[in-house]
């Protein structure tokens, strides 16, 4: 664990001094955080630019859907191996290698300049997200090694806020840059962001475990089915872990909302085809809502694990109501408000479930648990995204599609309530010392 002064006992996620204290006292986490800020900003430039480009090149809902599916498939296939790699090898090296590889992959998008080359966008998205599949478990599994126990809530809150702010700023600037200078500018900026991230990560001091040191250069460790199976058994035999792990997958059942934001921003709420600014605005307010969500929920509900369990349930139903109302929005003012509120819920369930997992999962299994979480999340997201694009291309009215997606948020919300409060497994009152 990184050497850093402990936070004051009264510091909490509701006290902004806690965030400044974490960043000022914990240099190693600060480096990881800054690298994340830079790469995420560039990523949203990329996301908006390619989504708008595909919409203009093809004019179909399925174009964006397949782009998203290409981004969501890799965690489903590569997740088990990525989890083993995160647990068995140097997390720092994984982060650096992934950033460097993505520099060159992202630059490949510059060659997608006609409808006949749309396949290249899907291929590059697939490769880019395959790399991310190894990056993400390593990053999240690094946080407990860089932060003390009392800092984990604050670190995850800061990560959530950072992702949200970068989404808000990156989406808005990405839409603006695409409108003013073209989509290629956004792609170049994204590649530069990965270079900066790699250089910062190189400065991090992240100690390896003895198991990681033994496995350096061991090919069998990369592909070791024994480790993968051990991770699955760990999840199966730890019901609190399994239930928390399913939270993001429940949200992903309505992942078609991501397609619909582009369609609403470029077609439904404007006359004809937009030029990127509509999508940028909606995604920007998605980020603002996500930045507010976890902090607001912690302030209103408290910071205990039990409070986070309740917050996840509330988050699902908040999202359900918001996106159902979004389906009937007649102007951008109403639309951005509903997107804002919906993502207050979305970010709350994401950050709370991540925090709970980091607290309850043993360090030696955290990478595999996070990777498994992404497998189910990505599978649900692919299914929802595909069906959403299919519905749009089959002529289903976009507002009806959005209404159905909003209503679907209720299903995982009810399932979570049944497990945590009323059903056969009461996670909130589990005997686990970490819960």
KEVOZA-883812 format. One record per residue (C-alpha): x, y, z; residue number from 1. Coordinates in Angstrom, 3 decimals. Layout:
<nodes>
@c1: X&c2: Y&c3: Z&nr: NUM
...
</nodes>
This chain:
<nodes>
@c1: 0.000&c2: 0.000&c3: 0.000&nr: 1
@c1: 1.207&c2: 3.505&c3: -0.740&nr: 2
@c1: 2.758&c2: 5.359&c3: 2.156&nr: 3
@c1: 0.614&c2: 8.345&c3: 3.013&nr: 4
@c1: -0.678&c2: 10.090&c3: 6.139&nr: 5
@c1: -4.091&c2: 8.843&c3: 7.261&nr: 6
@c1: -7.025&c2: 11.122&c3: 6.763&nr: 7
@c1: -8.605&c2: 12.869&c3: 9.715&nr: 8
@c1: -11.239&c2: 10.649&c3: 11.293&nr: 9
@c1: -13.974&c2: 13.199&c3: 10.542&nr: 10
@c1: -13.180&c2: 13.385&c3: 6.859&nr: 11
@c1: -15.819&c2: 11.852&c3: 4.626&nr: 12
@c1: -17.137&c2: 11.864&c3: 1.072&nr: 13
@c1: -19.394&c2: 14.763&c3: 2.085&nr: 14
@c1: -16.432&c2: 16.907&c3: 3.103&nr: 15
@c1: -14.619&c2: 18.410&c3: 0.129&nr: 16
@c1: -11.441&c2: 18.766&c3: 2.207&nr: 17
@c1: -11.217&c2: 14.979&c3: 2.114&nr: 18
@c1: -10.660&c2: 14.985&c3: -1.640&nr: 19
@c1: -7.967&c2: 17.632&c3: -1.445&nr: 20
@c1: -6.336&c2: 15.765&c3: 1.433&nr: 21
@c1: -6.328&c2: 12.513&c3: -0.529&nr: 22
@c1: -4.771&c2: 14.123&c3: -3.588&nr: 23
@c1: -2.248&c2: 16.164&c3: -1.613&nr: 24
@c1: -1.148&c2: 13.383&c3: 0.780&nr: 25
@c1: -1.232&c2: 10.408&c3: -1.565&nr: 26
@c1: 1.117&c2: 11.141&c3: -4.436&nr: 27
@c1: 0.783&c2: 7.690&c3: -6.002&nr: 28
@c1: -3.000&c2: 7.840&c3: -6.201&nr: 29
@c1: -2.721&c2: 11.411&c3: -7.496&nr: 30
@c1: -0.640&c2: 10.239&c3: -10.450&nr: 31
@c1: -3.184&c2: 7.536&c3: -11.260&nr: 32
@c1: -6.005&c2: 10.054&c3: -10.965&nr: 33
@c1: -4.362&c2: 12.633&c3: -13.251&nr: 34
@c1: -3.620&c2: 9.986&c3: -15.891&nr: 35
@c1: -7.280&c2: 8.964&c3: -15.725&nr: 36
@c1: -8.444&c2: 12.565&c3: -16.144&nr: 37
@c1: -6.409&c2: 12.986&c3: -19.312&nr: 38
@c1: -7.286&c2: 9.684&c3: -20.994&nr: 39
@c1: -10.998&c2: 9.935&c3: -20.167&nr: 40
@c1: -11.207&c2: 13.432&c3: -21.615&nr: 41
@c1: -9.735&c2: 12.189&c3: -24.867&nr: 42
@c1: -11.983&c2: 9.117&c3: -24.867&nr: 43
@c1: -15.148&c2: 11.197&c3: -24.894&nr: 44
@c1: -13.827&c2: 13.258&c3: -27.774&nr: 45
@c1: -13.435&c2: 9.950&c3: -29.631&nr: 46
@c1: -16.823&c2: 8.571&c3: -28.619&nr: 47
@c1: -18.846&c2: 11.582&c3: -29.756&nr: 48
@c1: -16.859&c2: 12.002&c3: -32.972&nr: 49
@c1: -17.229&c2: 8.368&c3: -34.091&nr: 50
@c1: -20.904&c2: 8.137&c3: -33.081&nr: 51
@c1: -21.734&c2: 11.225&c3: -35.106&nr: 52
@c1: -19.545&c2: 10.072&c3: -38.022&nr: 53
@c1: -21.277&c2: 6.683&c3: -38.232&nr: 54
@c1: -24.715&c2: 8.271&c3: -38.033&nr: 55
@c1: -23.848&c2: 10.555&c3: -40.944&nr: 56
@c1: -22.142&c2: 7.883&c3: -43.057&nr: 57
@c1: -24.960&c2: 5.327&c3: -42.755&nr: 58
@c1: -28.056&c2: 7.136&c3: -41.471&nr: 59
@c1: -29.123&c2: 4.047&c3: -39.493&nr: 60
@c1: -29.572&c2: 3.315&c3: -35.798&nr: 61
@c1: -27.742&c2: 0.040&c3: -36.222&nr: 62
@c1: -24.501&c2: 1.804&c3: -37.187&nr: 63
@c1: -24.107&c2: 3.272&c3: -33.709&nr: 64
@c1: -25.412&c2: 0.059&c3: -32.149&nr: 65
@c1: -22.755&c2: -2.079&c3: -33.832&nr: 66
@c1: -20.083&c2: 0.417&c3: -32.838&nr: 67
@c1: -21.180&c2: 0.117&c3: -29.213&nr: 68
@c1: -21.480&c2: -3.663&c3: -29.456&nr: 69
@c1: -17.919&c2: -3.820&c3: -30.783&nr: 70
@c1: -16.878&c2: -1.893&c3: -27.671&nr: 71
@c1: -18.865&c2: -4.134&c3: -25.320&nr: 72
@c1: -18.005&c2: -7.607&c3: -26.669&nr: 73
@c1: -14.318&c2: -7.838&c3: -25.575&nr: 74
@c1: -14.974&c2: -7.833&c3: -21.796&nr: 75
@c1: -17.394&c2: -10.725&c3: -22.261&nr: 76
@c1: -14.788&c2: -12.853&c3: -24.050&nr: 77
@c1: -11.521&c2: -11.665&c3: -22.545&nr: 78
@c1: -12.729&c2: -10.811&c3: -19.046&nr: 79
@c1: -11.633&c2: -14.052&c3: -17.348&nr: 80
@c1: -8.091&c2: -13.815&c3: -18.728&nr: 81
@c1: -7.921&c2: -10.082&c3: -17.950&nr: 82
@c1: -8.870&c2: -10.762&c3: -14.355&nr: 83
@c1: -6.112&c2: -13.343&c3: -13.964&nr: 84
@c1: -3.577&c2: -10.981&c3: -15.519&nr: 85
@c1: -4.605&c2: -8.172&c3: -13.138&nr: 86
@c1: -4.214&c2: -10.450&c3: -10.108&nr: 87
@c1: -1.004&c2: -12.177&c3: -11.198&nr: 88
@c1: 1.079&c2: -9.537&c3: -12.974&nr: 89
@c1: 2.335&c2: -6.016&c3: -12.438&nr: 90
@c1: -0.668&c2: -3.716&c3: -12.528&nr: 91
@c1: 1.546&c2: -0.775&c3: -13.372&nr: 92
@c1: 2.992&c2: -2.501&c3: -16.435&nr: 93
@c1: -0.489&c2: -3.516&c3: -17.582&nr: 94
@c1: -1.671&c2: 0.101&c3: -17.403&nr: 95
@c1: 1.335&c2: 1.432&c3: -19.318&nr: 96
@c1: 1.268&c2: -1.209&c3: -22.070&nr: 97
@c1: -2.457&c2: -0.694&c3: -22.589&nr: 98
@c1: -2.091&c2: 3.079&c3: -22.914&nr: 99
@c1: 0.740&c2: 2.783&c3: -25.444&nr: 100
@c1: -1.148&c2: 0.240&c3: -27.546&nr: 101
@c1: -4.244&c2: 2.440&c3: -27.652&nr: 102
@c1: -2.276&c2: 5.366&c3: -29.093&nr: 103
@c1: -1.843&c2: 3.495&c3: -32.368&nr: 104
@c1: -5.272&c2: 1.868&c3: -32.394&nr: 105
@c1: -7.066&c2: 5.200&c3: -31.992&nr: 106
@c1: -5.112&c2: 6.761&c3: -34.857&nr: 107
@c1: -6.553&c2: 4.045&c3: -37.104&nr: 108
@c1: -9.965&c2: 5.741&c3: -36.910&nr: 109
@c1: -8.570&c2: 8.474&c3: -39.168&nr: 110
@c1: -8.978&c2: 6.077&c3: -42.102&nr: 111
@c1: -12.751&c2: 5.671&c3: -41.601&nr: 112
@c1: -13.790&c2: 8.249&c3: -44.173&nr: 113
@c1: -16.558&c2: 6.571&c3: -46.184&nr: 114
@c1: -19.526&c2: 4.247&c3: -45.767&nr: 115
@c1: -17.449&c2: 1.454&c3: -47.274&nr: 116
@c1: -14.962&c2: 1.678&c3: -44.422&nr: 117
@c1: -17.448&c2: 1.558&c3: -41.563&nr: 118
@c1: -16.259&c2: -1.999&c3: -40.874&nr: 119
@c1: -12.876&c2: -0.534&c3: -39.917&nr: 120
@c1: -14.498&c2: 1.554&c3: -37.184&nr: 121
@c1: -16.049&c2: -1.591&c3: -35.718&nr: 122
@c1: -12.756&c2: -3.471&c3: -35.919&nr: 123
@c1: -10.778&c2: -0.699&c3: -34.259&nr: 124
@c1: -13.425&c2: -0.306&c3: -31.547&nr: 125
@c1: -13.165&c2: -4.038&c3: -30.899&nr: 126
@c1: -9.385&c2: -3.859&c3: -30.565&nr: 127
@c1: -9.458&c2: -0.716&c3: -28.444&nr: 128
@c1: -11.931&c2: -2.202&c3: -25.992&nr: 129
@c1: -10.023&c2: -5.488&c3: -25.901&nr: 130
@c1: -7.090&c2: -3.479&c3: -24.591&nr: 131
@c1: -9.356&c2: -1.626&c3: -22.143&nr: 132
@c1: -10.587&c2: -5.003&c3: -20.859&nr: 133
@c1: -7.102&c2: -5.599&c3: -19.458&nr: 134
@c1: -6.657&c2: -1.988&c3: -18.337&nr: 135
@c1: -9.805&c2: -1.563&c3: -16.238&nr: 136
@c1: -9.444&c2: -4.473&c3: -13.763&nr: 137
@c1: -5.798&c2: -3.502&c3: -13.212&nr: 138
@c1: -6.764&c2: 0.093&c3: -12.498&nr: 139
@c1: -9.544&c2: -0.699&c3: -10.022&nr: 140
@c1: -7.524&c2: -3.434&c3: -8.335&nr: 141
@c1: -4.748&c2: -0.867&c3: -7.823&nr: 142
@c1: -6.858&c2: 1.483&c3: -5.712&nr: 143
@c1: -6.869&c2: -0.619&c3: -2.514&nr: 144
@c1: -3.078&c2: -0.937&c3: -2.885&nr: 145
@c1: -2.642&c2: 2.828&c3: -3.249&nr: 146
@c1: -5.177&c2: 3.948&c3: -0.638&nr: 147
@c1: -5.814&c2: 3.238&c3: 3.007&nr: 148
@c1: -9.096&c2: 1.720&c3: 4.165&nr: 149
@c1: -10.508&c2: 5.113&c3: 5.195&nr: 150
@c1: -9.624&c2: 6.557&c3: 1.792&nr: 151
@c1: -11.357&c2: 3.994&c3: -0.426&nr: 152
@c1: -14.819&c2: 5.618&c3: -0.304&nr: 153
@c1: -13.263&c2: 8.979&c3: -1.095&nr: 154
@c1: -11.108&c2: 7.583&c3: -3.901&nr: 155
@c1: -14.104&c2: 5.906&c3: -5.540&nr: 156
@c1: -16.245&c2: 8.999&c3: -5.133&nr: 157
@c1: -13.488&c2: 11.042&c3: -6.746&nr: 158
@c1: -13.141&c2: 8.503&c3: -9.563&nr: 159
@c1: -16.880&c2: 8.652&c3: -10.172&nr: 160
@c1: -16.939&c2: 12.434&c3: -10.164&nr: 161
@c1: -13.890&c2: 12.525&c3: -12.431&nr: 162
@c1: -15.475&c2: 10.162&c3: -14.957&nr: 163
@c1: -18.620&c2: 12.272&c3: -14.878&nr: 164
@c1: -16.879&c2: 15.602&c3: -15.265&nr: 165
@c1: -14.716&c2: 14.267&c3: -18.078&nr: 166
@c1: -17.853&c2: 12.930&c3: -19.760&nr: 167
@c1: -19.507&c2: 16.316&c3: -19.387&nr: 168
@c1: -16.534&c2: 18.350&c3: -20.559&nr: 169
@c1: -15.304&c2: 15.799&c3: -23.109&nr: 170
@c1: -18.731&c2: 15.293&c3: -24.676&nr: 171
@c1: -19.381&c2: 19.018&c3: -24.914&nr: 172
@c1: -15.922&c2: 19.831&c3: -26.253&nr: 173
@c1: -15.970&c2: 16.756&c3: -28.473&nr: 174
@c1: -19.245&c2: 17.847&c3: -30.017&nr: 175
@c1: -17.899&c2: 21.383&c3: -30.430&nr: 176
@c1: -14.590&c2: 20.220&c3: -31.895&nr: 177
@c1: -16.385&c2: 17.883&c3: -34.291&nr: 178
@c1: -18.648&c2: 20.738&c3: -35.405&nr: 179
@c1: -15.860&c2: 23.325&c3: -35.804&nr: 180
@c1: -12.806&c2: 21.330&c3: -36.884&nr: 181
@c1: -14.097&c2: 17.920&c3: -37.899&nr: 182
@c1: -14.036&c2: 14.507&c3: -36.304&nr: 183
@c1: -10.380&c2: 13.822&c3: -37.117&nr: 184
@c1: -9.266&c2: 16.481&c3: -34.634&nr: 185
@c1: -11.044&c2: 14.597&c3: -31.846&nr: 186
@c1: -9.282&c2: 11.376&c3: -32.819&nr: 187
@c1: -5.825&c2: 12.952&c3: -32.731&nr: 188
@c1: -6.487&c2: 14.503&c3: -29.329&nr: 189
@c1: -7.581&c2: 11.105&c3: -27.992&nr: 190
@c1: -4.326&c2: 9.467&c3: -29.100&nr: 191
@c1: -2.301&c2: 12.228&c3: -27.417&nr: 192
@c1: -4.254&c2: 11.669&c3: -24.188&nr: 193
@c1: -3.119&c2: 8.034&c3: -24.030&nr: 194
@c1: 0.502&c2: 9.080&c3: -24.468&nr: 195
@c1: 0.228&c2: 11.513&c3: -21.560&nr: 196
@c1: -1.502&c2: 8.876&c3: -19.429&nr: 197
@c1: 1.283&c2: 6.342&c3: -20.031&nr: 198
@c1: 3.992&c2: 8.848&c3: -19.095&nr: 199
@c1: 2.244&c2: 9.678&c3: -15.819&nr: 200
@c1: 1.565&c2: 6.042&c3: -14.936&nr: 201
@c1: 5.252&c2: 5.261&c3: -15.398&nr: 202
@c1: 5.975&c2: 7.427&c3: -12.335&nr: 203
@c1: 3.667&c2: 5.437&c3: -10.040&nr: 204
@c1: 5.263&c2: 3.188&c3: -7.426&nr: 205
@c1: 2.986&c2: 0.172&c3: -7.149&nr: 206
@c1: 4.371&c2: -2.745&c3: -5.195&nr: 207
@c1: 3.882&c2: -6.241&c3: -6.538&nr: 208
@c1: 2.767&c2: -9.192&c3: -4.487&nr: 209
@c1: 4.949&c2: -12.280&c3: -4.254&nr: 210
@c1: 2.537&c2: -14.093&c3: -6.584&nr: 211
@c1: 2.932&c2: -11.358&c3: -9.192&nr: 212
@c1: 6.693&c2: -11.503&c3: -8.945&nr: 213
@c1: 6.697&c2: -15.295&c3: -9.398&nr: 214
@c1: 4.507&c2: -15.030&c3: -12.473&nr: 215
@c1: 6.558&c2: -12.491&c3: -14.410&nr: 216
@c1: 7.144&c2: -13.962&c3: -17.856&nr: 217
@c1: 5.026&c2: -17.059&c3: -17.185&nr: 218
@c1: 2.789&c2: -17.749&c3: -20.179&nr: 219
@c1: 0.784&c2: -20.352&c3: -18.291&nr: 220
@c1: -0.226&c2: -17.706&c3: -15.755&nr: 221
@c1: -1.780&c2: -15.601&c3: -18.501&nr: 222
@c1: -3.977&c2: -18.456&c3: -19.637&nr: 223
@c1: -4.263&c2: -20.391&c3: -16.355&nr: 224
@c1: -7.722&c2: -21.916&c3: -16.172&nr: 225
@c1: -7.021&c2: -22.873&c3: -12.560&nr: 226
@c1: -6.957&c2: -19.189&c3: -11.605&nr: 227
@c1: -10.083&c2: -18.436&c3: -13.627&nr: 228
@c1: -12.015&c2: -21.305&c3: -12.078&nr: 229
@c1: -10.786&c2: -20.327&c3: -8.613&nr: 230
@c1: -12.170&c2: -16.839&c3: -9.188&nr: 231
@c1: -15.571&c2: -18.200&c3: -10.219&nr: 232
@c1: -15.665&c2: -20.473&c3: -7.175&nr: 233
@c1: -14.815&c2: -17.511&c3: -4.978&nr: 234
@c1: -17.786&c2: -15.582&c3: -6.359&nr: 235
@c1: -20.105&c2: -18.586&c3: -6.143&nr: 236
@c1: -19.219&c2: -19.187&c3: -2.508&nr: 237
@c1: -19.532&c2: -15.512&c3: -1.517&nr: 238
@c1: -23.133&c2: -14.522&c3: -2.099&nr: 239
@c1: -22.646&c2: -10.876&c3: -1.008&nr: 240
@c1: -19.988&c2: -10.567&c3: -3.716&nr: 241
@c1: -22.213&c2: -12.240&c3: -6.324&nr: 242
@c1: -25.174&c2: -9.984&c3: -5.579&nr: 243
@c1: -23.141&c2: -6.770&c3: -5.664&nr: 244
@c1: -21.409&c2: -7.956&c3: -8.833&nr: 245
@c1: -24.791&c2: -8.151&c3: -10.594&nr: 246
@c1: -25.678&c2: -4.473&c3: -10.030&nr: 247
@c1: -23.945&c2: -3.087&c3: -13.128&nr: 248
@c1: -25.344&c2: -5.922&c3: -15.258&nr: 249
@c1: -28.832&c2: -4.915&c3: -14.145&nr: 250
@c1: -28.215&c2: -1.371&c3: -15.283&nr: 251
@c1: -26.794&c2: -2.637&c3: -18.584&nr: 252
@c1: -30.125&c2: -4.284&c3: -19.466&nr: 253
@c1: -31.175&c2: -0.777&c3: -20.447&nr: 254
@c1: -27.878&c2: 0.054&c3: -22.160&nr: 255
@c1: -29.724&c2: 0.906&c3: -25.361&nr: 256
@c1: -30.223&c2: 4.317&c3: -23.763&nr: 257
@c1: -26.696&c2: 5.137&c3: -24.984&nr: 258
@c1: -27.830&c2: 4.624&c3: -28.581&nr: 259
@c1: -30.962&c2: 6.639&c3: -27.965&nr: 260
@c1: -29.062&c2: 9.659&c3: -26.651&nr: 261
@c1: -27.304&c2: 9.938&c3: -30.003&nr: 262
@c1: -30.587&c2: 9.468&c3: -31.899&nr: 263
@c1: -32.431&c2: 11.991&c3: -29.731&nr: 264
@c1: -29.583&c2: 14.495&c3: -30.024&nr: 265
@c1: -29.097&c2: 14.107&c3: -33.779&nr: 266
@c1: -32.623&c2: 13.347&c3: -35.041&nr: 267
@c1: -35.540&c2: 13.423&c3: -32.592&nr: 268
@c1: -34.924&c2: 16.796&c3: -30.944&nr: 269
@c1: -33.627&c2: 18.550&c3: -34.083&nr: 270
@c1: -34.904&c2: 18.921&c3: -37.607&nr: 271
@c1: -33.169&c2: 16.360&c3: -39.802&nr: 272
@c1: -29.607&c2: 15.298&c3: -38.996&nr: 273
@c1: -27.630&c2: 17.184&c3: -36.393&nr: 274
@c1: -23.937&c2: 17.981&c3: -36.621&nr: 275
@c1: -22.755&c2: 16.689&c3: -33.260&nr: 276
@c1: -23.742&c2: 19.452&c3: -30.883&nr: 277
@c1: -27.029&c2: 17.779&c3: -29.845&nr: 278
@c1: -25.343&c2: 14.542&c3: -28.837&nr: 279
@c1: -22.605&c2: 16.503&c3: -27.128&nr: 280
@c1: -25.121&c2: 18.415&c3: -25.005&nr: 281
@c1: -27.030&c2: 15.302&c3: -23.919&nr: 282
@c1: -23.871&c2: 13.375&c3: -23.086&nr: 283
@c1: -22.502&c2: 16.414&c3: -21.296&nr: 284
@c1: -25.513&c2: 16.562&c3: -18.978&nr: 285
@c1: -25.240&c2: 12.826&c3: -18.526&nr: 286
@c1: -21.808&c2: 13.555&c3: -17.109&nr: 287
@c1: -23.027&c2: 16.385&c3: -14.881&nr: 288
@c1: -25.727&c2: 14.148&c3: -13.419&nr: 289
@c1: -23.222&c2: 11.369&c3: -12.858&nr: 290
@c1: -20.897&c2: 13.783&c3: -11.042&nr: 291
@c1: -23.665&c2: 14.841&c3: -8.672&nr: 292
@c1: -25.150&c2: 11.395&c3: -8.032&nr: 293
@c1: -22.801&c2: 9.553&c3: -5.641&nr: 294
@c1: -21.908&c2: 12.654&c3: -3.609&nr: 295
@c1: -25.575&c2: 13.605&c3: -3.219&nr: 296
@c1: -26.553&c2: 10.049&c3: -2.311&nr: 297
@c1: -23.798&c2: 9.772&c3: 0.288&nr: 298
@c1: -24.863&c2: 13.101&c3: 1.807&nr: 299
@c1: -28.546&c2: 12.173&c3: 1.988&nr: 300
@c1: -28.225&c2: 8.517&c3: 2.953&nr: 301
@c1: -24.931&c2: 8.296&c3: 4.816&nr: 302
@c1: -21.671&c2: 6.516&c3: 4.105&nr: 303
@c1: -22.252&c2: 3.114&c3: 5.683&nr: 304
@c1: -22.459&c2: -0.037&c3: 3.585&nr: 305
@c1: -26.125&c2: -0.367&c3: 4.519&nr: 306
@c1: -26.733&c2: 3.173&c3: 3.234&nr: 307
@c1: -25.069&c2: 2.266&c3: -0.061&nr: 308
@c1: -27.356&c2: -0.778&c3: -0.369&nr: 309
@c1: -30.388&c2: 1.502&c3: -0.045&nr: 310
@c1: -28.840&c2: 4.016&c3: -2.421&nr: 311
@c1: -28.497&c2: 1.422&c3: -5.181&nr: 312
@c1: -32.214&c2: 0.596&c3: -4.976&nr: 313
@c1: -33.220&c2: 4.258&c3: -5.095&nr: 314
@c1: -30.844&c2: 4.823&c3: -8.013&nr: 315
@c1: -32.563&c2: 2.242&c3: -10.224&nr: 316
@c1: -36.011&c2: 3.747&c3: -9.732&nr: 317
@c1: -34.725&c2: 7.295&c3: -10.166&nr: 318
@c1: -33.297&c2: 6.290&c3: -13.543&nr: 319
@c1: -36.532&c2: 4.524&c3: -14.509&nr: 320
@c1: -38.708&c2: 7.578&c3: -13.910&nr: 321
@c1: -36.261&c2: 9.978&c3: -15.548&nr: 322
@c1: -35.828&c2: 8.068&c3: -18.803&nr: 323
@c1: -39.529&c2: 7.365&c3: -19.103&nr: 324
@c1: -40.102&c2: 11.128&c3: -18.868&nr: 325
@c1: -37.283&c2: 11.718&c3: -21.365&nr: 326
@c1: -39.250&c2: 9.729&c3: -23.933&nr: 327
@c1: -41.837&c2: 12.513&c3: -24.004&nr: 328
@c1: -39.468&c2: 15.496&c3: -23.908&nr: 329
@c1: -40.358&c2: 18.065&c3: -26.568&nr: 330
@c1: -37.281&c2: 20.280&c3: -26.339&nr: 331
@c1: -33.654&c2: 20.210&c3: -25.268&nr: 332
@c1: -34.307&c2: 21.967&c3: -21.958&nr: 333
@c1: -36.577&c2: 19.162&c3: -20.786&nr: 334
@c1: -34.363&c2: 16.476&c3: -22.310&nr: 335
@c1: -31.168&c2: 17.609&c3: -20.603&nr: 336
@c1: -32.986&c2: 17.819&c3: -17.251&nr: 337
@c1: -34.231&c2: 14.238&c3: -17.476&nr: 338
@c1: -30.819&c2: 13.001&c3: -18.632&nr: 339
@c1: -29.278&c2: 14.851&c3: -15.693&nr: 340
@c1: -31.578&c2: 13.222&c3: -13.133&nr: 341
@c1: -31.353&c2: 9.800&c3: -14.775&nr: 342
@c1: -27.609&c2: 9.755&c3: -14.493&nr: 343
@c1: -27.654&c2: 10.874&c3: -10.895&nr: 344
@c1: -29.146&c2: 7.416&c3: -10.410&nr: 345
@c1: -26.867&c2: 5.692&c3: -12.897&nr: 346
@c1: -23.644&c2: 6.952&c3: -11.336&nr: 347
@c1: -24.854&c2: 6.220&c3: -7.819&nr: 348
@c1: -25.372&c2: 2.527&c3: -8.483&nr: 349
@c1: -22.044&c2: 2.335&c3: -10.335&nr: 350
@c1: -19.875&c2: 4.000&c3: -7.685&nr: 351
@c1: -21.654&c2: 2.363&c3: -4.743&nr: 352
@c1: -21.384&c2: -1.145&c3: -6.209&nr: 353
@c1: -17.693&c2: -0.581&c3: -7.051&nr: 354
@c1: -16.967&c2: 0.643&c3: -3.535&nr: 355
@c1: -18.772&c2: -2.293&c3: -1.922&nr: 356
@c1: -16.843&c2: -4.782&c3: -4.054&nr: 357
@c1: -13.495&c2: -3.232&c3: -3.186&nr: 358
@c1: -14.366&c2: -3.514&c3: 0.502&nr: 359
@c1: -15.660&c2: -7.066&c3: 0.537&nr: 360
@c1: -13.412&c2: -8.860&c3: -1.986&nr: 361
@c1: -10.045&c2: -10.268&c3: -0.946&nr: 362
@c1: -7.109&c2: -8.546&c3: -2.668&nr: 363
@c1: -5.957&c2: -11.688&c3: -4.448&nr: 364
@c1: -9.329&c2: -12.051&c3: -6.171&nr: 365
@c1: -10.306&c2: -8.441&c3: -6.858&nr: 366
@c1: -8.994&c2: -8.334&c3: -10.425&nr: 367
@c1: -10.920&c2: -11.478&c3: -11.350&nr: 368
@c1: -14.088&c2: -10.280&c3: -9.642&nr: 369
@c1: -13.978&c2: -6.930&c3: -11.456&nr: 370
@c1: -13.327&c2: -8.713&c3: -14.760&nr: 371
@c1: -16.243&c2: -11.097&c3: -14.149&nr: 372
@c1: -18.434&c2: -8.126&c3: -13.329&nr: 373
@c1: -17.503&c2: -6.617&c3: -16.686&nr: 374
@c1: -18.302&c2: -9.893&c3: -18.480&nr: 375
@c1: -21.918&c2: -9.884&c3: -17.360&nr: 376
@c1: -22.180&c2: -6.122&c3: -17.710&nr: 377
@c1: -20.875&c2: -6.188&c3: -21.274&nr: 378
@c1: -23.076&c2: -9.108&c3: -22.299&nr: 379
@c1: -26.189&c2: -7.314&c3: -21.032&nr: 380
@c1: -25.069&c2: -4.098&c3: -22.694&nr: 381
@c1: -24.489&c2: -5.829&c3: -26.041&nr: 382
@c1: -27.909&c2: -7.447&c3: -25.961&nr: 383
@c1: -29.712&c2: -4.227&c3: -25.061&nr: 384
@c1: -27.760&c2: -2.179&c3: -27.599&nr: 385
@c1: -28.395&c2: -4.655&c3: -30.410&nr: 386
@c1: -32.132&c2: -4.868&c3: -29.737&nr: 387
@c1: -32.390&c2: -1.088&c3: -29.497&nr: 388
@c1: -30.714&c2: -0.562&c3: -32.873&nr: 389
@c1: -32.854&c2: -3.303&c3: -34.393&nr: 390
@c1: -36.025&c2: -1.703&c3: -33.074&nr: 391
@c1: -35.076&c2: 1.673&c3: -34.536&nr: 392
@c1: -34.230&c2: 0.191&c3: -37.939&nr: 393
@c1: -37.499&c2: -1.781&c3: -37.945&nr: 394
@c1: -39.381&c2: 1.487&c3: -37.657&nr: 395
@c1: -40.289&c2: 1.520&c3: -33.976&nr: 396
@c1: -40.829&c2: 5.137&c3: -32.907&nr: 397
@c1: -37.738&c2: 6.348&c3: -30.972&nr: 398
@c1: -39.838&c2: 7.800&c3: -28.162&nr: 399
@c1: -41.505&c2: 4.429&c3: -27.597&nr: 400
@c1: -38.115&c2: 2.715&c3: -27.509&nr: 401
@c1: -36.922&c2: 5.187&c3: -24.879&nr: 402
@c1: -40.091&c2: 4.653&c3: -22.826&nr: 403
@c1: -39.568&c2: 0.883&c3: -22.801&nr: 404
@c1: -35.897&c2: 1.241&c3: -21.866&nr: 405
@c1: -36.790&c2: 3.534&c3: -18.992&nr: 406
@c1: -39.373&c2: 1.098&c3: -17.664&nr: 407
@c1: -36.808&c2: -1.734&c3: -17.776&nr: 408
@c1: -34.802&c2: -0.043&c3: -15.005&nr: 409
@c1: -37.511&c2: -1.188&c3: -12.606&nr: 410
@c1: -36.640&c2: -4.875&c3: -13.098&nr: 411
@c1: -33.109&c2: -4.802&c3: -11.609&nr: 412
@c1: -34.322&c2: -2.374&c3: -8.970&nr: 413
@c1: -36.946&c2: -4.849&c3: -7.774&nr: 414
@c1: -34.439&c2: -7.713&c3: -7.950&nr: 415
@c1: -31.971&c2: -5.774&c3: -5.808&nr: 416
@c1: -34.677&c2: -5.033&c3: -3.237&nr: 417
@c1: -35.666&c2: -8.698&c3: -3.118&nr: 418
@c1: -32.097&c2: -9.770&c3: -2.378&nr: 419
@c1: -31.164&c2: -7.034&c3: 0.063&nr: 420
@c1: -34.370&c2: -6.462&c3: 1.997&nr: 421
@c1: -37.188&c2: -8.888&c3: 1.501&nr: 422
@c1: -35.892&c2: -12.045&c3: -0.090&nr: 423
@c1: -33.999&c2: -15.187&c3: 0.655&nr: 424
@c1: -30.641&c2: -13.454&c3: 0.948&nr: 425
@c1: -30.389&c2: -10.287&c3: 3.015&nr: 426
@c1: -27.103&c2: -8.801&c3: 1.935&nr: 427
@c1: -27.544&c2: -5.696&c3: 4.051&nr: 428
@c1: -27.486&c2: -7.851&c3: 7.173&nr: 429
@c1: -24.897&c2: -10.351&c3: 6.021&nr: 430
@c1: -22.590&c2: -11.839&c3: 8.602&nr: 431
@c1: -19.609&c2: -10.925&c3: 6.463&nr: 432
@c1: -17.357&c2: -8.633&c3: 8.486&nr: 433
@c1: -16.933&c2: -6.414&c3: 5.446&nr: 434
@c1: -20.631&c2: -5.824&c3: 5.038&nr: 435
</nodes>
